Amino acid sequence: MSARPKITALYAENASPDSIRNEITKARATQARWQRHVDNLYALLGTRLAQIDAGTWPPTTDHATEEPNP
C-alpha cells in the first residue's frame, strides 16, 4: 500500500479545487483498500482462533515429508 503523501506548503497555497478534489478521491480509494486489508485480517484472525479452539491449528502434518497428491 502506498505511503501517505505530504501536503506541502506550496501545494496548500496553490492547489486548485479540482486538484484538491482529485487528492481526496485518491485518498478515499487508498483508505478503502486499507479497510479491505484490515477486514481480511480480522476474518483470518477469526478463522485462526476457531481452528485453535477446534484443535486443528497448528497443522500436525510435516509438509516436508508429505507425499504429493497424484
N, C-alpha and C positions, 0 to 999 in steps of 0.2 A: 504494500500500500504506500501511497505517496506521502511525503512529509508535508507538513502544513507550510504553505508559502507565507512569507513575511509581508506585511503591508508596510511598505517604505513610506517615508515622509513625502517623497516625490510622487508616488502613486496616490497617496491620500489627498494630496493637494491638487493633482491634475487629472485624476481619473474621471472619465465621463460617466453619467448614469448608466449607459449601456455597458460599459466596461465593468462597473460595479455589479450590475445585474448578472453579467456573464460569470464573474467570480463567485457570486452567490450560487448560481446554478452548478458550477463545478464543485463547490464546497458541499452542496447538498448531495450530489452524486457520490462523492467520497464518503460522506457521512453514512449514506445508505449502504455502501459496500462494507464499511466497518461494522455497521449494525448487523448485516447478514453474517459477517465473520463471528461476531460475538454470539449471535443466535445459534450458529452452528456449533460453537464451542460449548454452549450451555446444553445443547442436545447431546453432544458427545459425552459430556460430563454425566448427564442423566443416564445414558446408556451404560457408561462405565460403572457408575455406582450400582446400578441394577445388576450388572454382571458380577460385581464383587459380592453383593448381597446373595446372589444365587450360587456363589462359589465357582463360577465359570471363568473368572479372571483372577490372576493371570493364567494364560493357557498353560496346560501341563505338558503338552507335547513339545518335543525338541525338534524344531523345524529343520535343523541342520542334518538330522539323521532320518528324517521322514522320507518315505518312498514317494516318487512323483506319481500323480494320477495318470492312468493310461488313457 
